[in-house]
Amino acid sequence: MSARAAAISGLVVGALVLAVAWLFDVSVSHVTLLAPVVVLVAAAVAGLGVFWYRAAADSLRQARHPRLIMGAAAAVVTSPRALAQPSEQKHTYLHTRKVTSSGNGHDRRASDDRPDRGPG
């Protein structure tokens, strides 16, 4: 292995270790001990991604209506995102902030700048 390839692979492993430590909120020293496992999992995920991309590209190339398939795939991918966004009207009670007391020792809560629309 050349020195250049060793340096690049070392940087990739270091970046993977730091990313996993940040993502899972674990110390870098613990993740460093598991670096071989991290590399194997990353390689497996990348390999599966390449496999599914190539399978989808091959199927799309052979399809009679590729635009229809891409449109349906885009609808499936974006539908859960649109449905997962909370409605402002239903969840106004969640948007509260703490307001300091007026000196009587009791804290009170006030909603932020949104108008109160009532329940539901």
Short mmCIF file of the C-alpha atoms (twelve columns), coordinates in Angstrom:
data_MODEL
# 
_entry.id   MODEL 
# 
loop_
_atom_site.group_PDB 
_atom_site.id 
_atom_site.type_symbol 
_atom_site.label_atom_id 
_atom_site.label_alt_id 
_atom_site.label_comp_id 
_atom_site.label_asym_id 
_atom_site.label_seq_id 
_atom_site.Cartn_x 
_atom_site.Cartn_y 
_atom_site.Cartn_z 
_atom_site.pdbx_PDB_model_num 
ATOM 1   C CA . MET A 1   0.000   0.000  0.000   1 
ATOM 2   C CA . SER A 2   1.351   3.400  -0.905  1 
ATOM 3   C CA . ALA A 3   1.865   6.152  1.619   1 
ATOM 4   C CA . ARG A 4   -0.833  8.217  -0.070  1 
ATOM 5   C CA . ALA A 5   -3.438  5.442  0.189   1 
ATOM 6   C CA . ALA A 6   -2.503  4.836  3.836   1 
ATOM 7   C CA . ALA A 7   -2.872  8.532  4.642   1 
ATOM 8   C CA . ILE A 8   -6.256  8.756  2.917   1 
ATOM 9   C CA . SER A 9   -7.581  5.630  4.633   1 
ATOM 10  C CA . GLY A 10  -6.316  6.916  7.985   1 
ATOM 11  C CA . LEU A 11  -8.156  10.193 7.453   1 
ATOM 12  C CA . VAL A 12  -11.343 8.342  6.467   1 
ATOM 13  C CA . VAL A 13  -11.168 6.112  9.552   1 
ATOM 14  C CA . GLY A 14  -10.522 9.144  11.748  1 
ATOM 15  C CA . ALA A 15  -13.497 10.955 10.252  1 
ATOM 16  C CA . LEU A 16  -15.685 7.877  10.750  1 
ATOM 17  C CA . VAL A 17  -14.604 7.588  14.385  1 
ATOM 18  C CA . LEU A 18  -15.329 11.253 15.054  1 
ATOM 19  C CA . ALA A 19  -18.691 11.062 13.274  1 
ATOM 20  C CA . VAL A 20  -19.788 7.992  15.248  1 
ATOM 21  C CA . ALA A 21  -18.609 9.539  18.523  1 
ATOM 22  C CA . TRP A 22  -20.587 12.706 17.783  1 
ATOM 23  C CA . LEU A 23  -23.655 10.884 16.461  1 
ATOM 24  C CA . PHE A 24  -24.015 8.517  19.414  1 
ATOM 25  C CA . ASP A 25  -22.590 10.890 22.050  1 
ATOM 26  C CA . VAL A 26  -19.853 8.454  23.085  1 
ATOM 27  C CA . SER A 27  -16.277 9.280  23.972  1 
ATOM 28  C CA . VAL A 28  -13.787 9.150  21.121  1 
ATOM 29  C CA . SER A 29  -11.583 6.696  23.021  1 
ATOM 30  C CA . HIS A 30  -14.416 4.161  23.235  1 
ATOM 31  C CA . VAL A 31  -15.211 4.516  19.546  1 
ATOM 32  C CA . THR A 32  -11.512 4.230  18.675  1 
ATOM 33  C CA . LEU A 33  -11.459 0.805  20.309  1 
ATOM 34  C CA . LEU A 34  -14.345 -0.184 18.047  1 
ATOM 35  C CA . ALA A 35  -12.825 1.367  14.900  1 
ATOM 36  C CA . PRO A 36  -12.626 -1.961 13.017  1 
ATOM 37  C CA . VAL A 37  -16.332 -2.548 13.640  1 
ATOM 38  C CA . VAL A 38  -17.130 1.020  12.587  1 
ATOM 39  C CA . VAL A 39  -15.197 0.548  9.345   1 
ATOM 40  C CA . LEU A 40  -16.926 -2.773 8.593   1 
ATOM 41  C CA . VAL A 41  -20.391 -1.325 9.222   1 
ATOM 42  C CA . ALA A 42  -19.630 1.744  7.101   1 
ATOM 43  C CA . ALA A 43  -18.366 -0.497 4.288   1 
ATOM 44  C CA . ALA A 44  -21.488 -2.669 4.508   1 
ATOM 45  C CA . VAL A 45  -23.784 0.372  4.404   1 
ATOM 46  C CA . ALA A 46  -21.872 1.841  1.458   1 
ATOM 47  C CA . GLY A 47  -21.950 -1.500 -0.353  1 
ATOM 48  C CA . LEU A 48  -25.692 -1.859 0.141   1 
ATOM 49  C CA . GLY A 49  -26.203 1.711  -1.043  1 
ATOM 50  C CA . VAL A 50  -24.229 1.056  -4.236  1 
ATOM 51  C CA . PHE A 51  -26.092 -2.226 -4.789  1 
ATOM 52  C CA . TRP A 52  -29.547 -0.667 -4.411  1 
ATOM 53  C CA . TYR A 53  -28.564 2.312  -6.567  1 
ATOM 54  C CA . ARG A 54  -27.339 0.054  -9.361  1 
ATOM 55  C CA . ALA A 55  -30.431 -2.166 -9.123  1 
ATOM 56  C CA . ALA A 56  -32.736 0.857  -9.249  1 
ATOM 57  C CA . ALA A 57  -30.830 2.431  -12.150 1 
ATOM 58  C CA . ASP A 58  -30.938 -0.814 -14.124 1 
ATOM 59  C CA . SER A 59  -34.667 -1.260 -13.492 1 
ATOM 60  C CA . LEU A 60  -35.337 2.350  -14.406 1 
ATOM 61  C CA . ARG A 61  -33.365 1.985  -17.644 1 
ATOM 62  C CA . GLN A 62  -35.499 -0.983 -18.694 1 
ATOM 63  C CA . ALA A 63  -38.843 0.536  -17.679 1 
ATOM 64  C CA . ARG A 64  -41.360 1.708  -20.251 1 
ATOM 65  C CA . HIS A 65  -42.347 4.812  -18.272 1 
ATOM 66  C CA . PRO A 66  -39.336 5.949  -16.214 1 
ATOM 67  C CA . ARG A 67  -40.814 9.397  -15.507 1 
ATOM 68  C CA . LEU A 68  -43.912 7.834  -13.962 1 
ATOM 69  C CA . ILE A 69  -41.744 5.638  -11.739 1 
ATOM 70  C CA . MET A 70  -39.609 8.601  -10.653 1 
ATOM 71  C CA . GLY A 71  -42.732 10.642 -9.901  1 
ATOM 72  C CA . ALA A 72  -44.208 7.834  -7.811  1 
ATOM 73  C CA . ALA A 73  -40.913 7.403  -5.952  1 
ATOM 74  C CA . ALA A 74  -40.731 11.139 -5.252  1 
ATOM 75  C CA . ALA A 75  -44.315 11.078 -3.949  1 
ATOM 76  C CA . VAL A 76  -43.547 8.160  -1.637  1 
ATOM 77  C CA . VAL A 77  -40.409 9.846  -0.305  1 
ATOM 78  C CA . THR A 78  -41.990 13.266 0.278   1 
ATOM 79  C CA . SER A 79  -45.392 12.129 1.609   1 
ATOM 80  C CA . PRO A 80  -44.217 11.117 5.107   1 
ATOM 81  C CA . ARG A 81  -42.389 14.422 5.462   1 
ATOM 82  C CA . ALA A 82  -45.507 16.396 4.668   1 
ATOM 83  C CA . LEU A 83  -47.620 14.295 7.000   1 
ATOM 84  C CA . ALA A 84  -45.083 14.434 9.842   1 
ATOM 85  C CA . GLN A 85  -45.044 18.222 10.127  1 
ATOM 86  C CA . PRO A 86  -47.158 19.330 13.091  1 
ATOM 87  C CA . SER A 87  -50.013 21.709 12.514  1 
ATOM 88  C CA . GLU A 88  -49.685 25.037 14.292  1 
ATOM 89  C CA . GLN A 89  -53.356 25.065 15.195  1 
ATOM 90  C CA . LYS A 90  -53.301 21.742 17.016  1 
ATOM 91  C CA . HIS A 91  -50.088 22.263 18.964  1 
ATOM 92  C CA . THR A 92  -50.094 25.858 20.136  1 
ATOM 93  C CA . TYR A 93  -50.015 24.705 23.760  1 
ATOM 94  C CA . LEU A 94  -46.558 23.216 23.168  1 
ATOM 95  C CA . HIS A 95  -45.056 26.591 22.286  1 
ATOM 96  C CA . THR A 96  -44.742 28.155 25.717  1 
ATOM 97  C CA . ARG A 97  -41.885 29.951 27.356  1 
ATOM 98  C CA . LYS A 98  -41.234 30.745 30.970  1 
ATOM 99  C CA . VAL A 99  -41.904 34.318 32.031  1 
ATOM 100 C CA . THR A 100 -40.288 35.683 35.156  1 
ATOM 101 C CA . SER A 101 -42.528 36.290 38.094  1 
ATOM 102 C CA . SER A 102 -43.787 39.663 39.147  1 
ATOM 103 C CA . GLY A 103 -42.148 39.383 42.536  1 
ATOM 104 C CA . ASN A 104 -44.756 37.220 44.249  1 
ATOM 105 C CA . GLY A 105 -42.597 34.085 44.018  1 
ATOM 106 C CA . HIS A 106 -44.794 32.311 41.464  1 
ATOM 107 C CA . ASP A 107 -43.727 31.748 37.913  1 
ATOM 108 C CA . ARG A 108 -46.323 32.007 35.241  1 
ATOM 109 C CA . ARG A 109 -46.305 30.710 31.716  1 
ATOM 110 C CA . ALA A 110 -47.192 32.724 28.676  1 
ATOM 111 C CA . SER A 111 -47.513 31.582 25.107  1 
ATOM 112 C CA . ASP A 112 -45.177 33.033 22.567  1 
ATOM 113 C CA . ASP A 113 -46.281 35.503 19.920  1 
ATOM 114 C CA . ARG A 114 -48.842 33.161 18.375  1 
ATOM 115 C CA . PRO A 115 -52.486 33.942 18.936  1 
ATOM 116 C CA . ASP A 116 -54.435 31.492 21.055  1 
ATOM 117 C CA . ARG A 117 -56.743 29.503 18.827  1 
ATOM 118 C CA . GLY A 118 -58.121 27.223 21.486  1 
ATOM 119 C CA . PRO A 119 -58.026 23.429 21.588  1 
ATOM 120 C CA . GLY A 120 -58.152 21.341 18.447  1 
# 
